[in-house]
Amino acid sequence: MSAKSKCLNPNCQNAAVTRGLCSACYVRANEVVRAGLTTWEKLEAAKKILPSQRQKPSAKKWLLERAS
Ligand SMILES: [Zn+2]
């Protein structure tokens, strides 16, 4: 258990925010996935992001509730 985990990118010293990545690296991950260079599943399999199950499963629902 690590209360404050670091970004999974070994070249990055920022604190992890989303799926084990800092916000900057998560944006990069989002970009490469959107560009079709990889998928979230591949990144997860390569241990470059954490499984989404580690996030609160209700987060999406919660976000949408707040947004609407
Ligand atoms: Zn990072």
N, CA, C, O and the ligand as a Tripos MOL2 file, in Angstrom:
@<TRIPOS>MOLECULE
protein
  273   271    69     0     0
PROTEIN
NO_CHARGES

@<TRIPOS>ATOM
      1 N           0.8440   -1.2010    0.0000 N.3       1 MET1
      2 CA          0.0000    0.0000    0.0000 C.3       1 MET1
      3 C           0.8780    1.2480    0.0000 C.2       1 MET1
      4 O           1.6810    1.4500    0.9110 O.2       1 MET1
      5 N           0.7270    2.0480   -0.9820 N.am      2 SER2
      6 CA          1.4410    3.3100   -1.0150 C.3       2 SER2
      7 C           0.4220    4.4330   -1.0920 C.2       2 SER2
      8 O          -0.2930    4.5930   -2.0810 O.2       2 SER2
      9 N           0.3830    5.1910   -0.0350 N.am      3 ALA3
     10 CA         -0.6130    6.2530    0.0310 C.3       3 ALA3
     11 C          -0.3850    7.2740   -1.0720 C.2       3 ALA3
     12 O          -1.3180    7.7030   -1.7500 O.2       3 ALA3
     13 N           0.8890    7.6550   -1.2360 N.am      4 LYS4
     14 CA          1.2000    8.6120   -2.2830 C.3       4 LYS4
     15 C           2.0920    7.9320   -3.3000 C.2       4 LYS4
     16 O           3.3010    7.8230   -3.0950 O.2       4 LYS4
     17 N           1.5150    7.4790   -4.3800 N.am      5 SER5
     18 CA          2.3030    6.7830   -5.3780 C.3       5 SER5
     19 C           2.8160    7.7660   -6.4230 C.2       5 SER5
     20 O           2.1980    8.7860   -6.7280 O.2       5 SER5
     21 N           3.9630    7.4090   -6.9450 N.am      6 LYS6
     22 CA          4.5880    8.2290   -7.9690 C.3       6 LYS6
     23 C           4.0740    7.7850   -9.3310 C.2       6 LYS6
     24 O           3.6090    6.6590   -9.5050 O.2       6 LYS6
     25 N           4.1670    8.6810  -10.2720 N.am      7 CYS7
     26 CA          3.8210    8.3640  -11.6580 C.3       7 CYS7
     27 C           4.5800    7.1120  -12.1110 C.2       7 CYS7
     28 O           5.7570    6.9460  -11.7900 O.2       7 CYS7
     29 N           3.9080    6.2420  -12.8490 N.am      8 LEU8
     30 CA          4.5340    4.9950  -13.3030 C.3       8 LEU8
     31 C           5.6480    5.2300  -14.3150 C.2       8 LEU8
     32 O           6.4850    4.3530  -14.5310 O.2       8 LEU8
     33 N           5.6630    6.3800  -14.9210 N.am      9 ASN9
     34 CA          6.7340    6.7090  -15.8580 C.3       9 ASN9
     35 C           8.0340    6.8900  -15.0720 C.2       9 ASN9
     36 O           8.1440    7.8140  -14.2670 O.2       9 ASN9
     37 N           9.0250    6.0100  -15.3000 N.am     10 PRO10
     38 CA         10.2680    6.0950  -14.5170 C.3      10 PRO10
     39 C          11.0340    7.3920  -14.7470 C.2      10 PRO10
     40 O          11.8830    7.7710  -13.9410 O.2      10 PRO10
     41 N          10.7350    8.0570  -15.8340 N.am     11 ASN11
     42 CA         11.4200    9.3190  -16.1340 C.3      11 ASN11
     43 C          10.6800   10.5150  -15.5650 C.2      11 ASN11
     44 O          11.0590   11.6620  -15.8020 O.2      11 ASN11
     45 N           9.6440   10.2460  -14.8260 N.am     12 CYS12
     46 CA          8.7800   11.2980  -14.3220 C.3      12 CYS12
     47 C           8.7200   11.2050  -12.7990 C.2      12 CYS12
     48 O           8.6080   10.1130  -12.2430 O.2      12 CYS12
     49 N           8.7920   12.3250  -12.1470 N.am     13 GLN13
     50 CA          8.8020   12.3290  -10.6770 C.3      13 GLN13
     51 C           7.5040   12.8690  -10.0860 C.2      13 GLN13
     52 O           7.4070   13.0550   -8.8730 O.2      13 GLN13
     53 N           6.5280   13.1180  -10.9140 N.am     14 ASN14
     54 CA          5.2690   13.6690  -10.4200 C.3      14 ASN14
     55 C           4.4660   12.6220   -9.6640 C.2      14 ASN14
     56 O           4.6810   11.4210   -9.8260 O.2      14 ASN14
     57 N           3.5620   13.0770   -8.8570 N.am     15 ALA15
     58 CA          2.6870   12.1740   -8.1340 C.3      15 ALA15
     59 C           1.6250   11.6270   -9.0750 C.2      15 ALA15
     60 O           1.1140   12.3350   -9.9440 O.2      15 ALA15
     61 N           1.3050   10.3580   -8.8840 N.am     16 ALA16
     62 CA          0.2770    9.7330   -9.7100 C.3      16 ALA16
     63 C          -1.0930   10.3230   -9.3860 C.2      16 ALA16
     64 O          -1.4430   10.5380   -8.2250 O.2      16 ALA16
     65 N          -1.8430   10.5730  -10.4330 N.am     17 VAL17
     66 CA         -3.1750   11.1390  -10.2550 C.3      17 VAL17
     67 C          -4.2300   10.1920  -10.8070 C.2      17 VAL17
     68 O          -5.2120    9.8730  -10.1370 O.2      17 VAL17
     69 N          -4.0110    9.7480  -12.0410 N.am     18 THR18
     70 CA         -4.9990    8.9000  -12.7010 C.3      18 THR18
     71 C          -4.3570    7.6230  -13.2150 C.2      18 THR18
     72 O          -3.4010    7.6660  -13.9890 O.2      18 THR18
     73 N          -4.8840    6.4920  -12.7810 N.am     19 ARG19
     74 CA         -4.4230    5.1780  -13.2340 C.3      19 ARG19
     75 C          -2.9080    5.0250  -13.1220 C.2      19 ARG19
     76 O          -2.2650    4.4360  -13.9910 O.2      19 ARG19
     77 N          -2.3570    5.5570  -12.0550 N.am     20 GLY20
     78 CA         -0.9260    5.4120  -11.8090 C.3      20 GLY20
     79 C          -0.0580    6.4190  -12.5350 C.2      20 GLY20
     80 O           1.1650    6.4060  -12.4010 O.2      20 GLY20
     81 N          -0.6920    7.2940  -13.3040 N.am     21 LEU21
     82 CA          0.0660    8.3080  -14.0270 C.3      21 LEU21
     83 C          -0.2360    9.6900  -13.4640 C.2      21 LEU21
     84 O          -1.3080    9.9390  -12.9140 O.2      21 LEU21
     85 N           0.7380   10.5790  -13.6180 N.am     22 CYS22
     86 CA          0.4700   11.9620  -13.2720 C.3      22 CYS22
     87 C          -0.4200   12.5560  -14.3630 C.2      22 CYS22
     88 O          -0.6370   11.9340  -15.4020 O.2      22 CYS22
     89 N          -0.9190   13.7350  -14.1240 N.am     23 SER23
     90 CA         -1.8500   14.3080  -15.0970 C.3      23 SER23
     91 C          -1.1830   14.5070  -16.4510 C.2      23 SER23
     92 O          -1.8150   14.2890  -17.4850 O.2      23 SER23
     93 N           0.0840   14.9170  -16.4620 N.am     24 ALA24
     94 CA          0.7780   15.1500  -17.7290 C.3      24 ALA24
     95 C           0.9640   13.8430  -18.5080 C.2      24 ALA24
     96 O           0.7370   13.7980  -19.7170 O.2      24 ALA24
     97 N           1.3760   12.7870  -17.8100 N.am     25 CYS25
     98 CA          1.5880   11.5070  -18.4850 C.3      25 CYS25
     99 C           0.2580   10.8860  -18.9040 C.2      25 CYS25
    100 O           0.1790   10.1950  -19.9200 O.2      25 CYS25
    101 N          -0.7690   11.1350  -18.1270 N.am     26 TYR26
    102 CA         -2.0790   10.6070  -18.4970 C.3      26 TYR26
    103 C          -2.5800   11.2740  -19.7780 C.2      26 TYR26
    104 O          -3.1910   10.6270  -20.6290 O.2      26 TYR26
    105 N          -2.3170   12.5580  -19.9000 N.am     27 VAL27
    106 CA         -2.6750   13.2680  -21.1310 C.3      27 VAL27
    107 C          -1.9280   12.6630  -22.3140 C.2      27 VAL27
    108 O          -2.5070   12.4530  -23.3790 O.2      27 VAL27
    109 N          -0.6410   12.3830  -22.1230 N.am     28 ARG28
    110 CA          0.1650   11.7340  -23.1710 C.3      28 ARG28
    111 C          -0.4140   10.3650  -23.5270 C.2      28 ARG28
    112 O          -0.5360   10.0180  -24.7010 O.2      28 ARG28
    113 N          -0.7670    9.5970  -22.5010 N.am     29 ALA29
    114 CA         -1.3390    8.2740  -22.7440 C.3      29 ALA29
    115 C          -2.6330    8.4040  -23.5360 C.2      29 ALA29
    116 O          -2.8880    7.6440  -24.4700 O.2      29 ALA29
    117 N          -3.4330    9.3690  -23.1500 N.am     30 ASN30
    118 CA         -4.6930    9.6080  -23.8450 C.3      30 ASN30
    119 C          -4.4340    9.9450  -25.3090 C.2      30 ASN30
    120 O          -5.1620    9.5020  -26.1980 O.2      30 ASN30
    121 N          -3.4020   10.7220  -25.5440 N.am     31 GLU31
    122 CA         -3.0620   11.1190  -26.9160 C.3      31 GLU31
    123 C          -2.6470    9.9160  -27.7690 C.2      31 GLU31
    124 O          -3.1090    9.7680  -28.9010 O.2      31 GLU31
    125 N          -1.7790    9.0590  -27.2280 N.am     32 VAL32
    126 CA         -1.3150    7.9250  -28.0310 C.3      32 VAL32
    127 C          -2.4360    6.9140  -28.2600 C.2      32 VAL32
    128 O          -2.4920    6.2660  -29.3050 O.2      32 VAL32
    129 N          -3.3220    6.7850  -27.2840 N.am     33 VAL33
    130 CA         -4.4660    5.8900  -27.4680 C.3      33 VAL33
    131 C          -5.3990    6.4590  -28.5330 C.2      33 VAL33
    132 O          -5.8640    5.7340  -29.4120 O.2      33 VAL33
    133 N          -5.6660    7.7460  -28.4480 N.am     34 ARG34
    134 CA         -6.5530    8.3740  -29.4290 C.3      34 ARG34
    135 C          -5.9540    8.3640  -30.8240 C.2      34 ARG34
    136 O          -6.6720    8.2990  -31.8220 O.2      34 ARG34
    137 N          -4.6250    8.4280  -30.8830 N.am     35 ALA35
    138 CA         -3.9370    8.3960  -32.1730 C.3      35 ALA35
    139 C          -3.8920    6.9860  -32.7540 C.2      35 ALA35
    140 O          -3.4630    6.7900  -33.8900 O.2      35 ALA35
    141 N          -4.3370    6.0080  -31.9690 N.am     36 GLY36
    142 CA         -4.3780    4.6350  -32.4520 C.3      36 GLY36
    143 C          -3.0340    3.9260  -32.3430 C.2      36 GLY36
    144 O          -2.8540    2.8550  -32.9210 O.2      36 GLY36
    145 N          -2.0930    4.5060  -31.6130 N.am     37 LEU37
    146 CA         -0.7650    3.9110  -31.4790 C.3      37 LEU37
    147 C          -0.7610    2.7510  -30.4950 C.2      37 LEU37
    148 O           0.0640    1.8430  -30.5970 O.2      37 LEU37
    149 N          -1.6780    2.7860  -29.5520 N.am     38 THR38
    150 CA         -1.8200    1.7070  -28.5790 C.3      38 THR38
    151 C          -3.2360    1.7560  -28.0320 C.2      38 THR38
    152 O          -4.0640    2.5510  -28.4780 O.2      38 THR38
    153 N          -3.4950    0.9050  -27.0730 N.am     39 THR39
    154 CA         -4.8180    0.9080  -26.4380 C.3      39 THR39
    155 C          -4.6140    0.9390  -24.9260 C.2      39 THR39
    156 O          -3.5270    0.6460  -24.4280 O.2      39 THR39
    157 N          -5.6650    1.2960  -24.2090 N.am     40 TRP40
    158 CA         -5.5920    1.2770  -22.7450 C.3      40 TRP40
    159 C          -5.2890   -0.1360  -22.2650 C.2      40 TRP40
    160 O          -4.5770   -0.3300  -21.2800 O.2      40 TRP40
    161 N          -5.8370   -1.1160  -22.9680 N.am     41 GLU41
    162 CA         -5.6130   -2.5160  -22.5660 C.3      41 GLU41
    163 C          -4.1270   -2.8860  -22.6820 C.2      41 GLU41
    164 O          -3.5670   -3.5530  -21.8110 O.2      41 GLU41
    165 N          -3.5050   -2.4350  -23.7820 N.am     42 LYS42
    166 CA         -2.0740   -2.7330  -23.9750 C.3      42 LYS42
    167 C          -1.2270   -2.0110  -22.9330 C.2      42 LYS42
    168 O          -0.2770   -2.5800  -22.3960 O.2      42 LYS42
    169 N          -1.5690   -0.7750  -22.6540 N.am     43 LEU43
    170 CA         -0.8280   -0.0190  -21.6430 C.3      43 LEU43
    171 C          -0.9610   -0.6950  -20.2900 C.2      43 LEU43
    172 O          -0.0050   -0.7700  -19.5180 O.2      43 LEU43
    173 N          -2.1590   -1.1840  -20.0170 N.am     44 GLU44
    174 CA         -2.4140   -1.8580  -18.7440 C.3      44 GLU44
    175 C          -1.6180   -3.1570  -18.6800 C.2      44 GLU44
    176 O          -1.0130   -3.4700  -17.6540 O.2      44 GLU44
    177 N          -1.6180   -3.9080  -19.7690 N.am     45 ALA45
    178 CA         -0.8820   -5.1810  -19.8150 C.3      45 ALA45
    179 C           0.6140   -4.9460  -19.6500 C.2      45 ALA45
    180 O           1.3220   -5.7870  -19.0950 O.2      45 ALA45
    181 N           1.0900   -3.8110  -20.1290 N.am     46 ALA46
    182 CA          2.5120   -3.4750  -20.0200 C.3      46 ALA46
    183 C           2.8350   -2.8190  -18.6820 C.2      46 ALA46
    184 O           3.9580   -2.3680  -18.4530 O.2      46 ALA46
    185 N           1.8440   -2.7720  -17.8080 N.am     47 LYS47
    186 CA          2.0020   -2.1840  -16.4620 C.3      47 LYS47
    187 C           2.3690   -0.6960  -16.5370 C.2      47 LYS47
    188 O           3.0460   -0.1680  -15.6550 O.2      47 LYS47
    189 N           1.9230   -0.0450  -17.5780 N.am     48 LYS48
    190 CA          2.2120    1.3850  -17.7040 C.3      48 LYS48
    191 C           1.0760    2.2310  -17.1550 C.2      48 LYS48
    192 O           1.2270    3.4280  -16.9110 O.2      48 LYS48
    193 N          -0.0370    1.5960  -16.9710 N.am     49 ILE49
    194 CA         -1.1410    2.2330  -16.2560 C.3      49 ILE49
    195 C          -1.7230    1.1960  -15.3120 C.2      49 ILE49
    196 O          -1.5090   -0.0030  -15.4930 O.2      49 ILE49
    197 N          -2.4370    1.6390  -14.3340 N.am     50 LEU50
    198 CA         -3.0740    0.7080  -13.4110 C.3      50 LEU50
    199 C          -4.4570    0.3500  -13.9420 C.2      50 LEU50
    200 O          -5.0880    1.1310  -14.6540 O.2      50 LEU50
    201 N          -4.9140   -0.8540  -13.5800 N.am     51 PRO51
    202 CA         -6.2660   -1.2310  -13.9960 C.3      51 PRO51
    203 C          -7.2820   -0.2220  -13.4900 C.2      51 PRO51
    204 O          -7.1570    0.3100  -12.3860 O.2      51 PRO51
    205 N          -8.2710    0.0280  -14.2980 N.am     52 SER52
    206 CA         -9.2750    1.0170  -13.9110 C.3      52 SER52
    207 C         -10.0630    0.5650  -12.6840 C.2      52 SER52
    208 O         -10.7100    1.3760  -12.0220 O.2      52 SER52
    209 N         -10.0050   -0.7330  -12.3860 N.am     53 GLN53
    210 CA        -10.7300   -1.2370  -11.2200 C.3      53 GLN53
    211 C         -10.2040   -0.6430   -9.9180 C.2      53 GLN53
    212 O         -10.8920   -0.6200   -8.8980 O.2      53 GLN53
    213 N          -8.9700   -0.1670   -9.9850 N.am     54 ARG54
    214 CA         -8.4100    0.4400   -8.7740 C.3      54 ARG54
    215 C          -9.0510    1.7860   -8.4870 C.2      54 ARG54
    216 O          -9.0360    2.2820   -7.3610 O.2      54 ARG54
    217 N          -9.6060    2.3490   -9.5230 N.am     55 GLN55
    218 CA        -10.3230    3.5990   -9.3320 C.3      55 GLN55
    219 C         -11.6770    3.2640   -8.7180 C.2      55 GLN55
    220 O         -12.1460    2.1280   -8.7880 O.2      55 GLN55
    221 N         -12.2770    4.2500   -8.1330 N.am     56 LYS56
    222 CA        -13.6150    4.0160   -7.6280 C.3      56 LYS56
    223 C         -14.5490    3.7610   -8.8070 C.2      56 LYS56
    224 O         -14.6510    4.5940   -9.7070 O.2      56 LYS56
    225 N         -15.2240    2.6260   -8.8090 N.am     57 PRO57
    226 CA        -16.0530    2.2900   -9.9540 C.3      57 PRO57
    227 C         -17.1800    3.2790  -10.1820 C.2      57 PRO57
    228 O         -17.7060    3.3880  -11.2900 O.2      57 PRO57
    229 N         -17.5450    3.9890   -9.1460 N.am     58 SER58
    230 CA        -18.6590    4.9150   -9.2740 C.3      58 SER58
    231 C         -18.2330    6.2840   -9.7810 C.2      58 SER58
    232 O         -19.0620    7.1820   -9.9290 O.2      58 SER58
    233 N         -16.9250    6.4470  -10.0500 N.am     59 ALA59
    234 CA        -16.4220    7.7730  -10.4210 C.3      59 ALA59
    235 C         -17.0980    8.3140  -11.6810 C.2      59 ALA59
    236 O         -17.4760    9.4840  -11.7390 O.2      59 ALA59
    237 N         -17.2460    7.4550  -12.6830 N.am     60 LYS60
    238 CA        -17.8420    7.9040  -13.9390 C.3      60 LYS60
    239 C         -19.2900    8.3300  -13.7160 C.2      60 LYS60
    240 O         -19.7320    9.3740  -14.1950 O.2      60 LYS60
    241 N         -19.9980    7.5090  -12.9910 N.am     61 LYS61
    242 CA        -21.3940    7.8060  -12.6930 C.3      61 LYS61
    243 C         -21.4850    9.1240  -11.9160 C.2      61 LYS61
    244 O         -22.3210    9.9870  -12.1820 O.2      61 LYS61
    245 N         -20.5780    9.2260  -10.9440 N.am     62 TRP62
    246 CA        -20.5550   10.4130  -10.1080 C.3      62 TRP62
    247 C         -20.2700   11.6580  -10.9400 C.2      62 TRP62
    248 O         -20.9110   12.6940  -10.7650 O.2      62 TRP62
    249 N         -19.3010   11.5450  -11.8480 N.am     63 LEU63
    250 CA        -18.9320   12.6840  -12.6880 C.3      63 LEU63
    251 C         -20.1070   13.0970  -13.5690 C.2      63 LEU63
    252 O         -20.4000   14.2820  -13.7290 O.2      63 LEU63
    253 N         -20.7570   12.1120  -14.1220 N.am     64 LEU64
    254 CA        -21.8690   12.4180  -15.0220 C.3      64 LEU64
    255 C         -23.0420   13.0060  -14.2610 C.2      64 LEU64
    256 O         -23.7560   13.8740  -14.7650 O.2      64 LEU64
    257 N         -23.2300   12.5300  -13.0580 N.am     65 GLU65
    258 CA        -24.3060   13.0760  -12.2360 C.3      65 GLU65
    259 C         -24.0390   14.5460  -11.9250 C.2      65 GLU65
    260 O         -24.9250   15.3970  -11.9930 O.2      65 GLU65
    261 N         -22.7630   14.8070  -11.5750 N.am     66 ARG66
    262 CA        -22.4070   16.1820  -11.2360 C.3      66 ARG66
    263 C         -22.4740   17.1080  -12.4560 C.2      66 ARG66
    264 O         -22.7930   18.2920  -12.3560 O.2      66 ARG66
    265 N         -22.1550   16.5020  -13.6270 N.am     67 ALA67
    266 CA        -22.0630   17.3170  -14.8350 C.3      67 ALA67
    267 C         -23.4390   17.6550  -15.4010 C.2      67 ALA67
    268 O         -23.6230   18.6710  -16.0720 O.2      67 ALA67
    269 N         -24.3910   16.7850  -15.1160 N.am     68 SER68
    270 CA        -25.6930   16.9880  -15.7520 C.3      68 SER68
    271 C         -26.6000   17.8690  -14.9120 C.2      68 SER68
    272 O         -27.7340   18.1400  -15.3050 O.2      68 SER68
    273 ZN          4.2140   11.3890  -15.1510 Zn       69 ZN69
@<TRIPOS>BOND
     1     1     2 1
     2     2     3 1
     3     3     4 2
     4     3     5 am
     5     5     6 1
     6     6     7 1
     7     7     8 2
     8     7     9 am
     9     9    10 1
    10    10    11 1
    11    11    12 2
    12    11    13 am
    13    13    14 1
    14    14    15 1
    15    15    16 2
    16    15    17 am
    17    17    18 1
    18    18    19 1
    19    19    20 2
    20    19    21 am
    21    21    22 1
    22    22    23 1
    23    23    24 2
    24    23    25 am
    25    25    26 1
    26    26    27 1
    27    27    28 2
    28    27    29 am
    29    29    30 1
    30    30    31 1
    31    31    32 2
    32    31    33 am
    33    33    34 1
    34    34    35 1
    35    35    36 2
    36    35    37 am
    37    37    38 1
    38    38    39 1
    39    39    40 2
    40    39    41 am
    41    41    42 1
    42    42    43 1
    43    43    44 2
    44    43    45 am
    45    45    46 1
    46    46    47 1
    47    47    48 2
    48    47    49 am
    49    49    50 1
    50    50    51 1
    51    51    52 2
    52    51    53 am
    53    53    54 1
    54    54    55 1
    55    55    56 2
    56    55    57 am
    57    57    58 1
    58    58    59 1
    59    59    60 2
    60    59    61 am
    61    61    62 1
    62    62    63 1
    63    63    64 2
    64    63    65 am
    65    65    66 1
    66    66    67 1
    67    67    68 2
    68    67    69 am
    69    69    70 1
    70    70    71 1
    71    71    72 2
    72    71    73 am
    73    73    74 1
    74    74    75 1
    75    75    76 2
    76    75    77 am
    77    77    78 1
    78    78    79 1
    79    79    80 2
    80    79    81 am
    81    81    82 1
    82    82    83 1
    83    83    84 2
    84    83    85 am
    85    85    86 1
    86    86    87 1
    87    87    88 2
    88    87    89 am
    89    89    90 1
    90    90    91 1
    91    91    92 2
    92    91    93 am
    93    93    94 1
    94    94    95 1
    95    95    96 2
    96    95    97 am
    97    97    98 1
    98    98    99 1
    99    99   100 2
   100    99   101 am
   101   101   102 1
   102   102   103 1
   103   103   104 2
   104   103   105 am
   105   105   106 1
   106   106   107 1
   107   107   108 2
   108   107   109 am
   109   109   110 1
   110   110   111 1
   111   111   112 2
   112   111   113 am
   113   113   114 1
   114   114   115 1
   115   115   116 2
   116   115   117 am
   117   117   118 1
   118   118   119 1
   119   119   120 2
   120   119   121 am
   121   121   122 1
   122   122   123 1
   123   123   124 2
   124   123   125 am
   125   125   126 1
   126   126   127 1
   127   127   128 2
   128   127   129 am
   129   129   130 1
   130   130   131 1
   131   131   132 2
   132   131   133 am
   133   133   134 1
   134   134   135 1
   135   135   136 2
   136   135   137 am
   137   137   138 1
   138   138   139 1
   139   139   140 2
   140   139   141 am
   141   141   142 1
   142   142   143 1
   143   143   144 2
   144   143   145 am
   145   145   146 1
   146   146   147 1
   147   147   148 2
   148   147   149 am
   149   149   150 1
   150   150   151 1
   151   151   152 2
   152   151   153 am
   153   153   154 1
   154   154   155 1
   155   155   156 2
   156   155   157 am
   157   157   158 1
   158   158   159 1
   159   159   160 2
   160   159   161 am
   161   161   162 1
   162   162   163 1
   163   163   164 2
   164   163   165 am
   165   165   166 1
   166   166   167 1
   167   167   168 2
   168   167   169 am
   169   169   170 1
   170   170   171 1
   171   171   172 2
   172   171   173 am
   173   173   174 1
   174   174   175 1
   175   175   176 2
   176   175   177 am
   177   177   178 1
   178   178   179 1
   179   179   180 2
   180   179   181 am
   181   181   182 1
   182   182   183 1
   183   183   184 2
   184   183   185 am
   185   185   186 1
   186   186   187 1
   187   187   188 2
   188   187   189 am
   189   189   190 1
   190   190   191 1
   191   191   192 2
   192   191   193 am
   193   193   194 1
   194   194   195 1
   195   195   196 2
   196   195   197 am
   197   197   198 1
   198   198   199 1
   199   199   200 2
   200   199   201 am
   201   201   202 1
   202   202   203 1
   203   203   204 2
   204   203   205 am
   205   205   206 1
   206   206   207 1
   207   207   208 2
   208   207   209 am
   209   209   210 1
   210   210   211 1
   211   211   212 2
   212   211   213 am
   213   213   214 1
   214   214   215 1
   215   215   216 2
   216   215   217 am
   217   217   218 1
   218   218   219 1
   219   219   220 2
   220   219   221 am
   221   221   222 1
   222   222   223 1
   223   223   224 2
   224   223   225 am
   225   225   226 1
   226   226   227 1
   227   227   228 2
   228   227   229 am
   229   229   230 1
   230   230   231 1
   231   231   232 2
   232   231   233 am
   233   233   234 1
   234   234   235 1
   235   235   236 2
   236   235   237 am
   237   237   238 1
   238   238   239 1
   239   239   240 2
   240   239   241 am
   241   241   242 1
   242   242   243 1
   243   243   244 2
   244   243   245 am
   245   245   246 1
   246   246   247 1
   247   247   248 2
   248   247   249 am
   249   249   250 1
   250   250   251 1
   251   251   252 2
   252   251   253 am
   253   253   254 1
   254   254   255 1
   255   255   256 2
   256   255   257 am
   257   257   258 1
   258   258   259 1
   259   259   260 2
   260   259   261 am
   261   261   262 1
   262   262   263 1
   263   263   264 2
   264   263   265 am
   265   265   266 1
   266   266   267 1
   267   267   268 2
   268   267   269 am
   269   269   270 1
   270   270   271 1
   271   271   272 2
@<TRIPOS>SUBSTRUCTURE
     1 MET1         2 RESIDUE 1 A MET
     2 SER2         6 RESIDUE 1 A SER
     3 ALA3        10 RESIDUE 1 A ALA
     4 LYS4        14 RESIDUE 1 A LYS
     5 SER5        18 RESIDUE 1 A SER
     6 LYS6        22 RESIDUE 1 A LYS
     7 CYS7        26 RESIDUE 1 A CYS
     8 LEU8        30 RESIDUE 1 A LEU
     9 ASN9        34 RESIDUE 1 A ASN
    10 PRO10       38 RESIDUE 1 A PRO
    11 ASN11       42 RESIDUE 1 A ASN
    12 CYS12       46 RESIDUE 1 A CYS
    13 GLN13       50 RESIDUE 1 A GLN
    14 ASN14       54 RESIDUE 1 A ASN
    15 ALA15       58 RESIDUE 1 A ALA
    16 ALA16       62 RESIDUE 1 A ALA
    17 VAL17       66 RESIDUE 1 A VAL
    18 THR18       70 RESIDUE 1 A THR
    19 ARG19       74 RESIDUE 1 A ARG
    20 GLY20       78 RESIDUE 1 A GLY
    21 LEU21       82 RESIDUE 1 A LEU
    22 CYS22       86 RESIDUE 1 A CYS
    23 SER23       90 RESIDUE 1 A SER
    24 ALA24       94 RESIDUE 1 A ALA
    25 CYS25       98 RESIDUE 1 A CYS
    26 TYR26      102 RESIDUE 1 A TYR
    27 VAL27      106 RESIDUE 1 A VAL
    28 ARG28      110 RESIDUE 1 A ARG
    29 ALA29      114 RESIDUE 1 A ALA
    30 ASN30      118 RESIDUE 1 A ASN
    31 GLU31      122 RESIDUE 1 A GLU
    32 VAL32      126 RESIDUE 1 A VAL
    33 VAL33      130 RESIDUE 1 A VAL
    34 ARG34      134 RESIDUE 1 A ARG
    35 ALA35      138 RESIDUE 1 A ALA
    36 GLY36      142 RESIDUE 1 A GLY
    37 LEU37      146 RESIDUE 1 A LEU
    38 THR38      150 RESIDUE 1 A THR
    39 THR39      154 RESIDUE 1 A THR
    40 TRP40      158 RESIDUE 1 A TRP
    41 GLU41      162 RESIDUE 1 A GLU
    42 LYS42      166 RESIDUE 1 A LYS
    43 LEU43      170 RESIDUE 1 A LEU
    44 GLU44      174 RESIDUE 1 A GLU
    45 ALA45      178 RESIDUE 1 A ALA
    46 ALA46      182 RESIDUE 1 A ALA
    47 LYS47      186 RESIDUE 1 A LYS
    48 LYS48      190 RESIDUE 1 A LYS
    49 ILE49      194 RESIDUE 1 A ILE
    50 LEU50      198 RESIDUE 1 A LEU
    51 PRO51      202 RESIDUE 1 A PRO
    52 SER52      206 RESIDUE 1 A SER
    53 GLN53      210 RESIDUE 1 A GLN
    54 ARG54      214 RESIDUE 1 A ARG
    55 GLN55      218 RESIDUE 1 A GLN
    56 LYS56      222 RESIDUE 1 A LYS
    57 PRO57      226 RESIDUE 1 A PRO
    58 SER58      230 RESIDUE 1 A SER
    59 ALA59      234 RESIDUE 1 A ALA
    60 LYS60      238 RESIDUE 1 A LYS
    61 LYS61      242 RESIDUE 1 A LYS
    62 TRP62      246 RESIDUE 1 A TRP
    63 LEU63      250 RESIDUE 1 A LEU
    64 LEU64      254 RESIDUE 1 A LEU
    65 GLU65      258 RESIDUE 1 A GLU
    66 ARG66      262 RESIDUE 1 A ARG
    67 ALA67      266 RESIDUE 1 A ALA
    68 SER68      270 RESIDUE 1 A SER
    69 ZN69       273 GROUP 0 **** ****
